[in-house]
Amino acid sequence: MTRMTTGALRRGMKTTLDRAARKGERFIIERRGKAVAALVPIEDLEALEAFEDRMDVEEAERILADPAEKPIPYEQVRQELGLE
């Protein structure tokens, strides 16, 4: 994985985006020597999001299958989230 500074990214944005999109390269973007972001091909992001969704579903199924878990009424959830 290629590391680059924010300045280098600004100077070479088009080339860097092309490398990610066309060649599937991944980049770690650094500011003051610290990694702050990543630039990855969209396919990598989509795969990560699909994995996260799958993990969320598995966790929900595990909780729903546990008889010790008590459901929370929908109205209570809305109130706790400030949606009412």
N, C-alpha and C positions, 0 to 999 in steps of 0.2 A: 504494500500500500504506500502510495506516494504522500509525503508530507510537504506542505507548502504554507508559506505565511499568507496572511490576509493581503499584504501588498502584492505578492507574486500572483495571487488569485485575481486581484483587480487588474493587474497588467496583462494577464493571459487568460481572461475569463472565457473568451470564445474558444480558444484552443483547449482549455481544460474541460469545458462543457462537451466539446466534440469528442475528446478522449473518453469521457465517462459514457456518453451516449452511444458512440460507435464502437469503441473498443472494450467497453465494460470495465474501465479502470475505476478504482476507488481512491479517494483523496481524503486525507486528514488536514483540516485547516487549523493553523496555529496562530495565536496572537501572543506576542511576548514570550514565546517558547512553550506556551501551554496549548494543548489541543482544545479547541472550542466548538468545532463542528466537523461534519463529514459531508462530502459530496460523493454520491453513489449513483449508479445507473437506476433508472426508474424501476426496472425489473427487480432490483435488490430491495427497494423500498416496498414494492407490492408484495414480495415474498415475506418480508418482515411483518407487514401489516396482516397478512393472511395467517402467519404463525401466531401473532398476538391474538387475533380473533379466535383461532382454534383453542388457544390456551384459556381464553375467557369462557368459551363454551364448556370446556372440560371442567373448569372450576365451578361454573354454575350448575352443571349436571351433578358434580360431586356434592355440592351443598344441598341441592334439591333431593338427592338420594339419602341424605343423612337424616334419620328420624329425630335426632336431637336438635336439629336446626328448626327454629320457630320462624314462620313467615312474618314479615313486617307488613302491616296494612299499607296499601297504596297511598291513602290519605296522609298517613304519618310520614312516609317518604317525601311526598310533595311538601309537606309543612317543614320538615327538617332541611330540605333543600331550598326553602324560601320561594317555592313556586306557587304559593297561595296568597 
